[in-house]
Amino acid sequence: MSIFASSYLDIAYQPHERVLTGRWRRGVMPFELQRGYLALLDEAVARRCRYWLIDLSGRATGLDAADVHWLLEEFFPQVPVRLRRPVYVAYLMASHQLAGMLANPAVPALTYFAGRPYTVERFTTEDEAMAWLAQCRREDARARRRKAV
């Protein structure tokens, strides 16, 4: 069930998996990208949800350098501040989109995210993405139990 819908983005919350899902429906203008990601963050804060699946497969175009800059320098740094805990983001995309992303010099390698309070991974199947998010939840739960002892 969608909790936010526009011509360019659907946002849904999966309570059993505790995953917030954003599915981009088409390529977007920079202002739509920013509005969409900020809507995702607002919904995540409202549900205290730190596990996100962002489906890029509906987008025909990749990100340009300005979009990447906004995401890395403005958006992602505010996410753990607003949620007050680390965040896990699984990007889902078609194989050709992943190849384009890997070839895009504006998009950093995943090592860029090491040591930051948000972890990003890229997937080409939803099952793999959801399995990774479930693994992150289990590891978080184990870490909380260890702290409680």
CNS distance restraints for C-alpha pairs under 8 A (distance, minus, plus):
assign (resid   1 and name CA) (resid  12 and name CA) 5.83 0.50 0.50
assign (resid   1 and name CA) (resid  13 and name CA) 7.35 0.50 0.50
assign (resid   2 and name CA) (resid  10 and name CA) 6.34 0.50 0.50
assign (resid   2 and name CA) (resid  11 and name CA) 5.54 0.50 0.50
assign (resid   2 and name CA) (resid  12 and name CA) 4.41 0.50 0.50
assign (resid   2 and name CA) (resid  13 and name CA) 7.36 0.50 0.50
assign (resid   3 and name CA) (resid  10 and name CA) 7.75 0.50 0.50
assign (resid   3 and name CA) (resid  11 and name CA) 5.72 0.50 0.50
assign (resid   3 and name CA) (resid  12 and name CA) 5.27 0.50 0.50
assign (resid   3 and name CA) (resid  13 and name CA) 7.17 0.50 0.50
assign (resid   4 and name CA) (resid   9 and name CA) 7.78 0.50 0.50
assign (resid   4 and name CA) (resid  10 and name CA) 5.77 0.50 0.50
assign (resid   4 and name CA) (resid  11 and name CA) 4.96 0.50 0.50
assign (resid   4 and name CA) (resid  12 and name CA) 6.93 0.50 0.50
assign (resid   4 and name CA) (resid  39 and name CA) 7.91 0.50 0.50
assign (resid   5 and name CA) (resid   9 and name CA) 5.87 0.50 0.50
assign (resid   5 and name CA) (resid  10 and name CA) 4.47 0.50 0.50
assign (resid   5 and name CA) (resid  11 and name CA) 6.31 0.50 0.50
assign (resid   6 and name CA) (resid  10 and name CA) 6.35 0.50 0.50
assign (resid   7 and name CA) (resid  25 and name CA) 7.04 0.50 0.50
assign (resid   8 and name CA) (resid  24 and name CA) 5.74 0.50 0.50
assign (resid   8 and name CA) (resid  25 and name CA) 4.81 0.50 0.50
assign (resid   8 and name CA) (resid  26 and name CA) 5.51 0.50 0.50
assign (resid   8 and name CA) (resid  27 and name CA) 7.41 0.50 0.50
assign (resid   8 and name CA) (resid  28 and name CA) 6.82 0.50 0.50
assign (resid   8 and name CA) (resid  32 and name CA) 7.65 0.50 0.50
assign (resid   9 and name CA) (resid  22 and name CA) 6.64 0.50 0.50
assign (resid   9 and name CA) (resid  23 and name CA) 5.60 0.50 0.50
assign (resid   9 and name CA) (resid  24 and name CA) 4.52 0.50 0.50
assign (resid   9 and name CA) (resid  25 and name CA) 5.51 0.50 0.50
assign (resid   9 and name CA) (resid  26 and name CA) 7.85 0.50 0.50
assign (resid   9 and name CA) (resid  36 and name CA) 6.58 0.50 0.50
assign (resid  10 and name CA) (resid  21 and name CA) 7.94 0.50 0.50
assign (resid  10 and name CA) (resid  22 and name CA) 5.66 0.50 0.50
assign (resid  10 and name CA) (resid  23 and name CA) 5.17 0.50 0.50
assign (resid  10 and name CA) (resid  24 and name CA) 6.57 0.50 0.50
assign (resid  10 and name CA) (resid  25 and name CA) 7.40 0.50 0.50
assign (resid  11 and name CA) (resid  20 and name CA) 7.18 0.50 0.50
assign (resid  11 and name CA) (resid  21 and name CA) 5.54 0.50 0.50
assign (resid  11 and name CA) (resid  22 and name CA) 4.47 0.50 0.50
assign (resid  11 and name CA) (resid  23 and name CA) 6.45 0.50 0.50
assign (resid  11 and name CA) (resid  40 and name CA) 6.93 0.50 0.50
assign (resid  12 and name CA) (resid  20 and name CA) 5.97 0.50 0.50
assign (resid  12 and name CA) (resid  21 and name CA) 5.19 0.50 0.50
assign (resid  12 and name CA) (resid  22 and name CA) 6.62 0.50 0.50
assign (resid  13 and name CA) (resid  18 and name CA) 7.18 0.50 0.50
assign (resid  13 and name CA) (resid  19 and name CA) 5.95 0.50 0.50
assign (resid  13 and name CA) (resid  20 and name CA) 4.55 0.50 0.50
assign (resid  13 and name CA) (resid  21 and name CA) 6.08 0.50 0.50
assign (resid  14 and name CA) (resid  18 and name CA) 5.58 0.50 0.50
assign (resid  14 and name CA) (resid  19 and name CA) 5.22 0.50 0.50
assign (resid  14 and name CA) (resid  20 and name CA) 6.28 0.50 0.50
assign (resid  14 and name CA) (resid  21 and name CA) 7.53 0.50 0.50
assign (resid  15 and name CA) (resid  19 and name CA) 6.74 0.50 0.50
assign (resid  17 and name CA) (resid 134 and name CA) 7.34 0.50 0.50
assign (resid  18 and name CA) (resid  49 and name CA) 6.56 0.50 0.50
assign (resid  18 and name CA) (resid  51 and name CA) 6.81 0.50 0.50
assign (resid  19 and name CA) (resid  49 and name CA) 6.72 0.50 0.50
assign (resid  19 and name CA) (resid  50 and name CA) 7.59 0.50 0.50
assign (resid  19 and name CA) (resid  51 and name CA) 5.03 0.50 0.50
assign (resid  19 and name CA) (resid  52 and name CA) 5.42 0.50 0.50
assign (resid  19 and name CA) (resid  53 and name CA) 6.80 0.50 0.50
assign (resid  19 and name CA) (resid 133 and name CA) 7.91 0.50 0.50
assign (resid  20 and name CA) (resid  40 and name CA) 7.88 0.50 0.50
assign (resid  20 and name CA) (resid  43 and name CA) 7.98 0.50 0.50
assign (resid  20 and name CA) (resid  44 and name CA) 6.77 0.50 0.50
assign (resid  20 and name CA) (resid  49 and name CA) 6.66 0.50 0.50
assign (resid  20 and name CA) (resid  50 and name CA) 7.99 0.50 0.50
assign (resid  20 and name CA) (resid  51 and name CA) 6.32 0.50 0.50
assign (resid  20 and name CA) (resid  52 and name CA) 4.78 0.50 0.50
assign (resid  20 and name CA) (resid  53 and name CA) 6.20 0.50 0.50
assign (resid  21 and name CA) (resid  52 and name CA) 5.80 0.50 0.50
assign (resid  21 and name CA) (resid  53 and name CA) 4.70 0.50 0.50
assign (resid  21 and name CA) (resid  54 and name CA) 5.80 0.50 0.50
assign (resid  21 and name CA) (resid  55 and name CA) 7.50 0.50 0.50
assign (resid  22 and name CA) (resid  40 and name CA) 6.92 0.50 0.50
assign (resid  22 and name CA) (resid  52 and name CA) 7.69 0.50 0.50
assign (resid  22 and name CA) (resid  53 and name CA) 6.31 0.50 0.50
assign (resid  22 and name CA) (resid  54 and name CA) 4.77 0.50 0.50
assign (resid  22 and name CA) (resid  55 and name CA) 6.09 0.50 0.50
assign (resid  23 and name CA) (resid  54 and name CA) 5.95 0.50 0.50
assign (resid  23 and name CA) (resid  55 and name CA) 4.61 0.50 0.50
assign (resid  23 and name CA) (resid  56 and name CA) 6.54 0.50 0.50
assign (resid  23 and name CA) (resid  57 and name CA) 7.98 0.50 0.50
assign (resid  23 and name CA) (resid  58 and name CA) 7.28 0.50 0.50
assign (resid  24 and name CA) (resid  54 and name CA) 7.69 0.50 0.50
assign (resid  24 and name CA) (resid  55 and name CA) 6.08 0.50 0.50
assign (resid  24 and name CA) (resid  56 and name CA) 5.56 0.50 0.50
assign (resid  24 and name CA) (resid  57 and name CA) 7.27 0.50 0.50
assign (resid  24 and name CA) (resid  58 and name CA) 5.50 0.50 0.50
assign (resid  24 and name CA) (resid  59 and name CA) 6.15 0.50 0.50
assign (resid  25 and name CA) (resid  56 and name CA) 8.00 0.50 0.50
assign (resid  25 and name CA) (resid  58 and name CA) 4.63 0.50 0.50
assign (resid  25 and name CA) (resid  59 and name CA) 6.09 0.50 0.50
assign (resid  26 and name CA) (resid  58 and name CA) 5.26 0.50 0.50
assign (resid  26 and name CA) (resid  59 and name CA) 4.29 0.50 0.50
assign (resid  26 and name CA) (resid  60 and name CA) 6.32 0.50 0.50
assign (resid  27 and name CA) (resid  58 and name CA) 7.61 0.50 0.50
assign (resid  27 and name CA) (resid  59 and name CA) 4.56 0.50 0.50
assign (resid  27 and name CA) (resid  60 and name CA) 5.57 0.50 0.50
assign (resid  27 and name CA) (resid  61 and name CA) 5.53 0.50 0.50
assign (resid  27 and name CA) (resid  62 and name CA) 7.81 0.50 0.50
assign (resid  28 and name CA) (resid  32 and name CA) 5.71 0.50 0.50
assign (resid  28 and name CA) (resid  33 and name CA) 5.98 0.50 0.50
assign (resid  28 and name CA) (resid  59 and name CA) 7.82 0.50 0.50
assign (resid  29 and name CA) (resid  33 and name CA) 6.29 0.50 0.50
assign (resid  30 and name CA) (resid  34 and name CA) 6.25 0.50 0.50
assign (resid  30 and name CA) (resid  67 and name CA) 6.52 0.50 0.50
assign (resid  31 and name CA) (resid  35 and name CA) 6.09 0.50 0.50
assign (resid  32 and name CA) (resid  36 and name CA) 5.85 0.50 0.50
assign (resid  33 and name CA) (resid  37 and name CA) 6.18 0.50 0.50
assign (resid  33 and name CA) (resid  67 and name CA) 7.78 0.50 0.50
assign (resid  34 and name CA) (resid  38 and name CA) 6.06 0.50 0.50
assign (resid  35 and name CA) (resid  39 and name CA) 6.04 0.50 0.50
assign (resid  36 and name CA) (resid  40 and name CA) 6.28 0.50 0.50
assign (resid  37 and name CA) (resid  41 and name CA) 6.27 0.50 0.50
assign (resid  37 and name CA) (resid  75 and name CA) 7.76 0.50 0.50
assign (resid  38 and name CA) (resid  42 and name CA) 6.14 0.50 0.50
assign (resid  38 and name CA) (resid  75 and name CA) 7.84 0.50 0.50
assign (resid  39 and name CA) (resid  43 and name CA) 6.19 0.50 0.50
assign (resid  40 and name CA) (resid  44 and name CA) 6.09 0.50 0.50
assign (resid  41 and name CA) (resid  45 and name CA) 6.12 0.50 0.50
assign (resid  41 and name CA) (resid  79 and name CA) 6.80 0.50 0.50
assign (resid  42 and name CA) (resid  46 and name CA) 6.19 0.50 0.50
assign (resid  43 and name CA) (resid  47 and name CA) 6.24 0.50 0.50
assign (resid  44 and name CA) (resid  48 and name CA) 5.54 0.50 0.50
assign (resid  44 and name CA) (resid  49 and name CA) 4.74 0.50 0.50
assign (resid  44 and name CA) (resid  50 and name CA) 6.81 0.50 0.50
assign (resid  44 and name CA) (resid  83 and name CA) 7.63 0.50 0.50
assign (resid  45 and name CA) (resid  49 and name CA) 6.52 0.50 0.50
assign (resid  45 and name CA) (resid  82 and name CA) 6.79 0.50 0.50
assign (resid  45 and name CA) (resid  83 and name CA) 5.75 0.50 0.50
assign (resid  48 and name CA) (resid  83 and name CA) 6.56 0.50 0.50
assign (resid  49 and name CA) (resid  83 and name CA) 7.81 0.50 0.50
assign (resid  50 and name CA) (resid  83 and name CA) 7.28 0.50 0.50
assign (resid  50 and name CA) (resid  85 and name CA) 7.50 0.50 0.50
assign (resid  50 and name CA) (resid  86 and name CA) 6.91 0.50 0.50
assign (resid  50 and name CA) (resid  87 and name CA) 4.62 0.50 0.50
assign (resid  50 and name CA) (resid  88 and name CA) 6.08 0.50 0.50
assign (resid  51 and name CA) (resid  87 and name CA) 6.18 0.50 0.50
assign (resid  51 and name CA) (resid  88 and name CA) 4.99 0.50 0.50
assign (resid  51 and name CA) (resid  89 and name CA) 6.18 0.50 0.50
assign (resid  51 and name CA) (resid 133 and name CA) 6.30 0.50 0.50
assign (resid  51 and name CA) (resid 137 and name CA) 7.87 0.50 0.50
assign (resid  52 and name CA) (resid  87 and name CA) 7.85 0.50 0.50
assign (resid  52 and name CA) (resid  88 and name CA) 6.17 0.50 0.50
assign (resid  52 and name CA) (resid  89 and name CA) 4.78 0.50 0.50
assign (resid  52 and name CA) (resid  90 and name CA) 6.11 0.50 0.50
assign (resid  52 and name CA) (resid 133 and name CA) 7.75 0.50 0.50
assign (resid  53 and name CA) (resid  89 and name CA) 6.00 0.50 0.50
assign (resid  53 and name CA) (resid  90 and name CA) 4.85 0.50 0.50
assign (resid  53 and name CA) (resid  91 and name CA) 6.01 0.50 0.50
assign (resid  53 and name CA) (resid  92 and name CA) 7.04 0.50 0.50
assign (resid  53 and name CA) (resid 129 and name CA) 7.26 0.50 0.50
assign (resid  53 and name CA) (resid 130 and name CA) 7.60 0.50 0.50
assign (resid  54 and name CA) (resid  89 and name CA) 7.15 0.50 0.50
assign (resid  54 and name CA) (resid  90 and name CA) 6.17 0.50 0.50
assign (resid  54 and name CA) (resid  91 and name CA) 4.87 0.50 0.50
assign (resid  54 and name CA) (resid  92 and name CA) 6.01 0.50 0.50
assign (resid  55 and name CA) (resid  91 and name CA) 5.95 0.50 0.50
assign (resid  55 and name CA) (resid  92 and name CA) 4.59 0.50 0.50
assign (resid  55 and name CA) (resid  93 and name CA) 6.17 0.50 0.50
assign (resid  56 and name CA) (resid  91 and name CA) 6.97 0.50 0.50
assign (resid  56 and name CA) (resid  92 and name CA) 5.84 0.50 0.50
assign (resid  56 and name CA) (resid  93 and name CA) 5.09 0.50 0.50
assign (resid  56 and name CA) (resid  94 and name CA) 7.86 0.50 0.50
assign (resid  57 and name CA) (resid  92 and name CA) 6.76 0.50 0.50
assign (resid  57 and name CA) (resid  93 and name CA) 4.62 0.50 0.50
assign (resid  57 and name CA) (resid  94 and name CA) 5.56 0.50 0.50
assign (resid  57 and name CA) (resid  97 and name CA) 7.56 0.50 0.50
assign (resid  62 and name CA) (resid  97 and name CA) 7.34 0.50 0.50
assign (resid  62 and name CA) (resid 100 and name CA) 7.41 0.50 0.50
assign (resid  62 and name CA) (resid 101 and name CA) 7.16 0.50 0.50
assign (resid  63 and name CA) (resid  67 and name CA) 5.84 0.50 0.50
assign (resid  63 and name CA) (resid  68 and name CA) 6.38 0.50 0.50
assign (resid  64 and name CA) (resid  68 and name CA) 6.37 0.50 0.50
assign (resid  64 and name CA) (resid 106 and name CA) 7.24 0.50 0.50
assign (resid  65 and name CA) (resid  69 and name CA) 6.05 0.50 0.50
assign (resid  65 and name CA) (resid 106 and name CA) 5.19 0.50 0.50
assign (resid  65 and name CA) (resid 107 and name CA) 7.74 0.50 0.50
assign (resid  66 and name CA) (resid  70 and name CA) 6.20 0.50 0.50
assign (resid  67 and name CA) (resid  71 and name CA) 6.24 0.50 0.50
assign (resid  68 and name CA) (resid  72 and name CA) 6.10 0.50 0.50
assign (resid  68 and name CA) (resid 106 and name CA) 6.58 0.50 0.50
assign (resid  68 and name CA) (resid 107 and name CA) 6.50 0.50 0.50
assign (resid  69 and name CA) (resid  73 and name CA) 5.68 0.50 0.50
assign (resid  69 and name CA) (resid  74 and name CA) 7.62 0.50 0.50
assign (resid  70 and name CA) (resid  74 and name CA) 5.14 0.50 0.50
assign (resid  70 and name CA) (resid  75 and name CA) 6.27 0.50 0.50
assign (resid  71 and name CA) (resid  75 and name CA) 4.72 0.50 0.50
assign (resid  71 and name CA) (resid  76 and name CA) 5.83 0.50 0.50
assign (resid  72 and name CA) (resid  76 and name CA) 5.57 0.50 0.50
assign (resid  72 and name CA) (resid  77 and name CA) 7.18 0.50 0.50
assign (resid  73 and name CA) (resid  77 and name CA) 6.61 0.50 0.50
assign (resid  74 and name CA) (resid  78 and name CA) 6.88 0.50 0.50
assign (resid  75 and name CA) (resid  79 and name CA) 6.70 0.50 0.50
assign (resid  76 and name CA) (resid  80 and name CA) 7.67 0.50 0.50
assign (resid  76 and name CA) (resid 118 and name CA) 7.45 0.50 0.50
assign (resid  77 and name CA) (resid  81 and name CA) 7.25 0.50 0.50
assign (resid  78 and name CA) (resid  82 and name CA) 6.17 0.50 0.50
assign (resid  79 and name CA) (resid  83 and name CA) 6.17 0.50 0.50
assign (resid  79 and name CA) (resid  87 and name CA) 7.41 0.50 0.50
assign (resid  79 and name CA) (resid 118 and name CA) 7.88 0.50 0.50
assign (resid  80 and name CA) (resid  84 and name CA) 5.23 0.50 0.50
assign (resid  80 and name CA) (resid  85 and name CA) 5.39 0.50 0.50
assign (resid  80 and name CA) (resid  86 and name CA) 5.51 0.50 0.50
assign (resid  80 and name CA) (resid  87 and name CA) 6.25 0.50 0.50
assign (resid  80 and name CA) (resid 117 and name CA) 6.21 0.50 0.50
assign (resid  80 and name CA) (resid 118 and name CA) 6.83 0.50 0.50
assign (resid  81 and name CA) (resid  85 and name CA) 7.36 0.50 0.50
assign (resid  83 and name CA) (resid  87 and name CA) 7.94 0.50 0.50
assign (resid  85 and name CA) (resid 117 and name CA) 7.35 0.50 0.50
assign (resid  86 and name CA) (resid 117 and name CA) 4.63 0.50 0.50
assign (resid  86 and name CA) (resid 118 and name CA) 5.30 0.50 0.50
assign (resid  86 and name CA) (resid 119 and name CA) 7.71 0.50 0.50
assign (resid  87 and name CA) (resid 117 and name CA) 6.51 0.50 0.50
assign (resid  87 and name CA) (resid 118 and name CA) 4.55 0.50 0.50
assign (resid  87 and name CA) (resid 119 and name CA) 6.26 0.50 0.50
assign (resid  88 and name CA) (resid 118 and name CA) 5.72 0.50 0.50
assign (resid  88 and name CA) (resid 119 and name CA) 4.83 0.50 0.50
assign (resid  88 and name CA) (resid 120 and name CA) 6.09 0.50 0.50
assign (resid  88 and name CA) (resid 133 and name CA) 7.08 0.50 0.50
assign (resid  88 and name CA) (resid 136 and name CA) 7.42 0.50 0.50
assign (resid  89 and name CA) (resid 118 and name CA) 7.41 0.50 0.50
assign (resid  89 and name CA) (resid 119 and name CA) 6.09 0.50 0.50
assign (resid  89 and name CA) (resid 120 and name CA) 4.81 0.50 0.50
assign (resid  89 and name CA) (resid 121 and name CA) 6.46 0.50 0.50
assign (resid  89 and name CA) (resid 133 and name CA) 7.94 0.50 0.50
assign (resid  90 and name CA) (resid 120 and name CA) 5.95 0.50 0.50
assign (resid  90 and name CA) (resid 121 and name CA) 5.06 0.50 0.50
assign (resid  90 and name CA) (resid 122 and name CA) 5.85 0.50 0.50
assign (resid  90 and name CA) (resid 123 and name CA) 6.98 0.50 0.50
assign (resid  90 and name CA) (resid 129 and name CA) 5.73 0.50 0.50
assign (resid  90 and name CA) (resid 130 and name CA) 7.89 0.50 0.50
assign (resid  90 and name CA) (resid 132 and name CA) 7.77 0.50 0.50
assign (resid  90 and name CA) (resid 133 and name CA) 7.14 0.50 0.50
assign (resid  91 and name CA) (resid 120 and name CA) 7.36 0.50 0.50
assign (resid  91 and name CA) (resid 121 and name CA) 6.16 0.50 0.50
assign (resid  91 and name CA) (resid 122 and name CA) 4.74 0.50 0.50
assign (resid  91 and name CA) (resid 123 and name CA) 6.00 0.50 0.50
assign (resid  91 and name CA) (resid 129 and name CA) 7.47 0.50 0.50
assign (resid  92 and name CA) (resid 122 and name CA) 6.11 0.50 0.50
assign (resid  92 and name CA) (resid 123 and name CA) 4.89 0.50 0.50
assign (resid  92 and name CA) (resid 124 and name CA) 5.57 0.50 0.50
assign (resid  92 and name CA) (resid 125 and name CA) 6.61 0.50 0.50
assign (resid  92 and name CA) (resid 126 and name CA) 6.47 0.50 0.50
assign (resid  92 and name CA) (resid 129 and name CA) 6.89 0.50 0.50
assign (resid  93 and name CA) (resid  97 and name CA) 5.92 0.50 0.50
assign (resid  93 and name CA) (resid  98 and name CA) 6.26 0.50 0.50
assign (resid  93 and name CA) (resid 122 and name CA) 7.54 0.50 0.50
assign (resid  93 and name CA) (resid 123 and name CA) 6.30 0.50 0.50
assign (resid  93 and name CA) (resid 124 and name CA) 5.12 0.50 0.50
assign (resid  93 and name CA) (resid 125 and name CA) 7.54 0.50 0.50
assign (resid  94 and name CA) (resid  98 and name CA) 6.35 0.50 0.50
assign (resid  94 and name CA) (resid 124 and name CA) 5.42 0.50 0.50
assign (resid  94 and name CA) (resid 125 and name CA) 7.97 0.50 0.50
assign (resid  95 and name CA) (resid  99 and name CA) 6.26 0.50 0.50
assign (resid  95 and name CA) (resid 124 and name CA) 5.92 0.50 0.50
assign (resid  96 and name CA) (resid 100 and name CA) 6.19 0.50 0.50
assign (resid  97 and name CA) (resid 101 and name CA) 6.08 0.50 0.50
assign (resid  98 and name CA) (resid 102 and name CA) 6.11 0.50 0.50
assign (resid  98 and name CA) (resid 122 and name CA) 7.73 0.50 0.50
assign (resid  98 and name CA) (resid 124 and name CA) 7.59 0.50 0.50
assign (resid  99 and name CA) (resid 103 and name CA) 6.24 0.50 0.50
assign (resid 100 and name CA) (resid 104 and name CA) 6.11 0.50 0.50
assign (resid 101 and name CA) (resid 107 and name CA) 6.51 0.50 0.50
assign (resid 102 and name CA) (resid 107 and name CA) 7.19 0.50 0.50
assign (resid 102 and name CA) (resid 109 and name CA) 7.69 0.50 0.50
assign (resid 108 and name CA) (resid 112 and name CA) 6.12 0.50 0.50
assign (resid 110 and name CA) (resid 114 and name CA) 7.44 0.50 0.50
assign (resid 110 and name CA) (resid 120 and name CA) 6.89 0.50 0.50
assign (resid 110 and name CA) (resid 121 and name CA) 7.01 0.50 0.50
assign (resid 113 and name CA) (resid 118 and name CA) 6.95 0.50 0.50
assign (resid 113 and name CA) (resid 119 and name CA) 6.02 0.50 0.50
assign (resid 113 and name CA) (resid 120 and name CA) 6.74 0.50 0.50
assign (resid 114 and name CA) (resid 119 and name CA) 7.30 0.50 0.50
assign (resid 122 and name CA) (resid 129 and name CA) 7.70 0.50 0.50
assign (resid 123 and name CA) (resid 128 and name CA) 6.64 0.50 0.50
assign (resid 123 and name CA) (resid 129 and name CA) 5.80 0.50 0.50
assign (resid 124 and name CA) (resid 128 and name CA) 7.72 0.50 0.50
assign (resid 124 and name CA) (resid 129 and name CA) 7.96 0.50 0.50
assign (resid 125 and name CA) (resid 129 and name CA) 6.48 0.50 0.50
assign (resid 126 and name CA) (resid 130 and name CA) 6.03 0.50 0.50
assign (resid 127 and name CA) (resid 131 and name CA) 6.04 0.50 0.50
assign (resid 128 and name CA) (resid 132 and name CA) 6.19 0.50 0.50
assign (resid 129 and name CA) (resid 133 and name CA) 6.33 0.50 0.50
assign (resid 130 and name CA) (resid 134 and name CA) 6.12 0.50 0.50
assign (resid 131 and name CA) (resid 135 and name CA) 6.16 0.50 0.50
assign (resid 132 and name CA) (resid 136 and name CA) 6.24 0.50 0.50
assign (resid 133 and name CA) (resid 137 and name CA) 6.32 0.50 0.50
assign (resid 134 and name CA) (resid 138 and name CA) 6.28 0.50 0.50
assign (resid 135 and name CA) (resid 139 and name CA) 6.17 0.50 0.50
assign (resid 136 and name CA) (resid 140 and name CA) 6.13 0.50 0.50
assign (resid 137 and name CA) (resid 141 and name CA) 6.17 0.50 0.50
assign (resid 138 and name CA) (resid 142 and name CA) 6.25 0.50 0.50
assign (resid 139 and name CA) (resid 143 and name CA) 6.19 0.50 0.50
assign (resid 140 and name CA) (resid 144 and name CA) 6.19 0.50 0.50
assign (resid 141 and name CA) (resid 145 and name CA) 6.25 0.50 0.50
assign (resid 142 and name CA) (resid 146 and name CA) 6.24 0.50 0.50
assign (resid 143 and name CA) (resid 147 and name CA) 6.28 0.50 0.50
assign (resid 144 and name CA) (resid 148 and name CA) 6.22 0.50 0.50
assign (resid 145 and name CA) (resid 149 and name CA) 6.52 0.50 0.50
